[in-house]
Amino acid sequence: MQIHPTLIACMNCDTLSQRPSLMGAEQATCANCGAMLLRAGPGLQHLLALSLAAAVLYIIANVFPVIGINVNGRASDTTLWGSVLSLADHATAPIAIVVALALIVVPALRIGLMCWILLHAQAGRRAPLFNFLMRIWAGLHPWSMVEVGVLAALVSIVKLSGLVHVQAGVGIWAMAALAVLLTVLAHWDTRSLWPELAGGRR
Amino acid sequence: MNTPSRAADAGLCGCPVCGLVCDGVADPGRCPRCHCELHSRKPESLSRTWALLTAALILYVPANILPVMYTQSIDSGSAGREDTIFSGVIGFWQSGSWDIAAIIFIASILIPSTKFIVLAVLLVNARRRRVRRPALQAQLYRALEAVGYWSMLDVLVVGLVTAVVKFRGVSEAEPRIGILFFGMVVVLTMLGTLAFDPRLLWDSPSRHPPHG
C-alpha cells in the first residue's frame, strides 16, 4: 500500500488537493465544495492550558447546582446529574442515558482524552493507546451538548420564573464557560498531530 | 489544478481520522497510519440513512401528539397540566416571553422538520444521474451537521425543570413519555445525518456503480 503525504482528500466531496502547510490561525478550504480541509491550530501548550481549565470547569459544573428555586420558604435545587436522574425515574428512562452521555460522559471523555494526549505530546511522546483514542475522539464530537445544556438551563429559568422564585446556580456559569472552551478545543484539527507523532511505528 | 481530480477516480482514499491519503486500498481496508477502517464511501450510506430517517419520521408522530411534561402548582389548584412540544411553545408565547417561544420553536419544531426535508432531498438527489447545484447541497448537509443537535434543547429543559420542581403536594413536575419519543427522533436524525455520505452528491452514477 502506498501513501501520499503530500495530498489531502476532501471528506465532503472527495476532491484531491495538494496538502498546504498552514501557520497560525490559517485554514484551508476545498476549492470544489468549500468544506474545511485542514486547519492550523494554536500551539500544544495553549491547547493543554485550555484542556486543564476545561477540566476544572467541568468539575464545578457537575458538582454545583445549576438551578435553584424557592417556594414559600422551601428551597430545592438540581445539578446536571439530578436532571438525568429525574428523567431516569419515569418511563422516559432510555432518554436519560442519552442526556447523561451528552452532558456528562462525552464532555468528560473529550477533556480527559485531550489532557492525556497533550500531556504526552508536550513531552514529545506519543500517548499510550494514541491510535485507539484518536479514533474515539473523532466519533465523540457530535454527541457533546454542553452548549445546548446552557441554553436549556436559561430556558428553564425563564419557564420557572413565572411561577416561583428562581436563582441561577454556580453550575450554570461554569457550564457556560466550559461550553466556550469546548468549542475552542473542537476547533482544533487533531489531524495535524499525526505527522508529528505517528513517526514511531507500532 | 484546473479540473478537480477525485480520490476515488484516482484509486485513492482519504482517512477520516488522521487525514492520510493512501493508495490501492481494498474496500473496506485499514489506514496504514492510524489503523482505522477505511471506506471509499460510507458503507450502505443511502439505505442506512433512509432507514434511520423513516424510523425518525414514525416516532415524530407520538413525539408531537403525546405530552412531554406534567406540571402542577399551588395557584392552579389541584388540576395539573400536561404540555406537548407545541403547547409548550404556545405557553411561552402567551406568557409574553416571545423570545423564548421563538428559540424553542426553532429548536424543537423548525430544525427537526427542516432536517427531514433536507435529508430526504439529499437522499433523492444522491441517486440522480446528474446532481444539480451540488455545492449548495453540500452546504445544506454541513448546516444539518452543525445545527442538528440543538434539537435536544427541549429534552434537557424537561430534565432540569422536573428535577428542580419536586415539592410533593405543593408543586410538582414530571416528565411524560412524549419526551422519550422526541429525544429518539433527535438521536435518529443525527445518526441519519452521520450515515449519509456527502461525497455521493458529487459522484456521477454513470462513472461509478451506486454505493448503498
Boltz contact constraints between the chains, C-beta under 6 A:
constraints:
  - contact:
      token1: [A, 1]
      token2: [B, 22]
      max_distance: 6.0
  - contact:
      token1: [A, 1]
      token2: [B, 32]
      max_distance: 6.0
  - contact:
      token1: [A, 2]
      token2: [B, 23]
      max_distance: 6.0
  - contact:
      token1: [A, 3]
      token2: [B, 20]
      max_distance: 6.0
  - contact:
      token1: [A, 3]
      token2: [B, 22]
      max_distance: 6.0
  - contact:
      token1: [A, 4]
      token2: [B, 21]
      max_distance: 6.0
  - contact:
      token1: [A, 7]
      token2: [B, 21]
      max_distance: 6.0
  - contact:
      token1: [A, 9]
      token2: [B, 7]
      max_distance: 6.0
  - contact:
      token1: [A, 9]
      token2: [B, 14]
      max_distance: 6.0
  - contact:
      token1: [A, 9]
      token2: [B, 21]
      max_distance: 6.0
  - contact:
      token1: [A, 12]
      token2: [B, 138]
      max_distance: 6.0
  - contact:
      token1: [A, 12]
      token2: [B, 198]
      max_distance: 6.0
  - contact:
      token1: [A, 13]
      token2: [B, 199]
      max_distance: 6.0
  - contact:
      token1: [A, 13]
      token2: [B, 202]
      max_distance: 6.0
  - contact:
      token1: [A, 14]
      token2: [B, 6]
      max_distance: 6.0
  - contact:
      token1: [A, 14]
      token2: [B, 7]
      max_distance: 6.0
  - contact:
      token1: [A, 14]
      token2: [B, 8]
      max_distance: 6.0
  - contact:
      token1: [A, 14]
      token2: [B, 199]
      max_distance: 6.0
  - contact:
      token1: [A, 15]
      token2: [B, 4]
      max_distance: 6.0
  - contact:
      token1: [A, 15]
      token2: [B, 6]
      max_distance: 6.0
  - contact:
      token1: [A, 16]
      token2: [B, 5]
      max_distance: 6.0
  - contact:
      token1: [A, 16]
      token2: [B, 7]
      max_distance: 6.0
  - contact:
      token1: [A, 32]
      token2: [B, 4]
      max_distance: 6.0
  - contact:
      token1: [A, 33]
      token2: [B, 135]
      max_distance: 6.0
  - contact:
      token1: [A, 33]
      token2: [B, 138]
      max_distance: 6.0
  - contact:
      token1: [A, 67]
      token2: [B, 164]
      max_distance: 6.0
  - contact:
      token1: [A, 69]
      token2: [B, 164]
      max_distance: 6.0
  - contact:
      token1: [A, 71]
      token2: [B, 167]
      max_distance: 6.0
  - contact:
      token1: [A, 71]
      token2: [B, 171]
      max_distance: 6.0
  - contact:
      token1: [A, 74]
      token2: [B, 167]
      max_distance: 6.0
  - contact:
      token1: [A, 76]
      token2: [B, 164]
      max_distance: 6.0
  - contact:
      token1: [A, 76]
      token2: [B, 166]
      max_distance: 6.0
  - contact:
      token1: [A, 78]
      token2: [B, 163]
      max_distance: 6.0
  - contact:
      token1: [A, 78]
      token2: [B, 164]
      max_distance: 6.0
  - contact:
      token1: [A, 82]
      token2: [B, 163]
      max_distance: 6.0
  - contact:
      token1: [A, 83]
      token2: [B, 159]
      max_distance: 6.0
  - contact:
      token1: [A, 83]
      token2: [B, 160]
      max_distance: 6.0
  - contact:
      token1: [A, 83]
      token2: [B, 163]
      max_distance: 6.0
  - contact:
      token1: [A, 86]
      token2: [B, 159]
      max_distance: 6.0
  - contact:
      token1: [A, 86]
      token2: [B, 162]
      max_distance: 6.0
  - contact:
      token1: [A, 86]
      token2: [B, 163]
      max_distance: 6.0
  - contact:
      token1: [A, 87]
      token2: [B, 159]
      max_distance: 6.0
  - contact:
      token1: [A, 87]
      token2: [B, 175]
      max_distance: 6.0
  - contact:
      token1: [A, 90]
      token2: [B, 175]
      max_distance: 6.0
  - contact:
      token1: [A, 91]
      token2: [B, 177]
      max_distance: 6.0
  - contact:
      token1: [A, 92]
      token2: [B, 175]
      max_distance: 6.0
  - contact:
      token1: [A, 92]
      token2: [B, 179]
      max_distance: 6.0
  - contact:
      token1: [A, 92]
      token2: [B, 180]
      max_distance: 6.0
  - contact:
      token1: [A, 95]
      token2: [B, 180]
      max_distance: 6.0
  - contact:
      token1: [A, 95]
      token2: [B, 183]
      max_distance: 6.0
  - contact:
      token1: [A, 98]
      token2: [B, 183]
      max_distance: 6.0
  - contact:
      token1: [A, 98]
      token2: [B, 187]
      max_distance: 6.0
  - contact:
      token1: [A, 99]
      token2: [B, 159]
      max_distance: 6.0
  - contact:
      token1: [A, 131]
      token2: [B, 34]
      max_distance: 6.0
  - contact:
      token1: [A, 131]
      token2: [B, 35]
      max_distance: 6.0
  - contact:
      token1: [A, 134]
      token2: [B, 17]
      max_distance: 6.0
  - contact:
      token1: [A, 135]
      token2: [B, 17]
      max_distance: 6.0
  - contact:
      token1: [A, 135]
      token2: [B, 36]
      max_distance: 6.0
  - contact:
      token1: [A, 138]
      token2: [B, 17]
      max_distance: 6.0
  - contact:
      token1: [A, 145]
      token2: [B, 149]
      max_distance: 6.0
  - contact:
      token1: [A, 145]
      token2: [B, 152]
      max_distance: 6.0
  - contact:
      token1: [A, 148]
      token2: [B, 150]
      max_distance: 6.0
  - contact:
      token1: [A, 148]
      token2: [B, 152]
      max_distance: 6.0
  - contact:
      token1: [A, 148]
      token2: [B, 153]
      max_distance: 6.0
  - contact:
      token1: [A, 149]
      token2: [B, 156]
      max_distance: 6.0
  - contact:
      token1: [A, 152]
      token2: [B, 153]
      max_distance: 6.0
  - contact:
      token1: [A, 152]
      token2: [B, 156]
      max_distance: 6.0
  - contact:
      token1: [A, 152]
      token2: [B, 157]
      max_distance: 6.0
  - contact:
      token1: [A, 155]
      token2: [B, 100]
      max_distance: 6.0
  - contact:
      token1: [A, 155]
      token2: [B, 157]
      max_distance: 6.0
  - contact:
      token1: [A, 156]
      token2: [B, 157]
      max_distance: 6.0
  - contact:
      token1: [A, 156]
      token2: [B, 160]
      max_distance: 6.0
  - contact:
      token1: [A, 156]
      token2: [B, 161]
      max_distance: 6.0
  - contact:
      token1: [A, 158]
      token2: [B, 97]
      max_distance: 6.0
  - contact:
      token1: [A, 158]
      token2: [B, 100]
      max_distance: 6.0
  - contact:
      token1: [A, 162]
      token2: [B, 95]
      max_distance: 6.0
  - contact:
      token1: [A, 163]
      token2: [B, 73]
      max_distance: 6.0
  - contact:
      token1: [A, 191]
      token2: [B, 18]
      max_distance: 6.0
  - contact:
      token1: [A, 191]
      token2: [B, 19]
      max_distance: 6.0
  - contact:
      token1: [A, 194]
      token2: [B, 18]
      max_distance: 6.0
  - contact:
      token1: [A, 198]
      token2: [B, 33]
      max_distance: 6.0
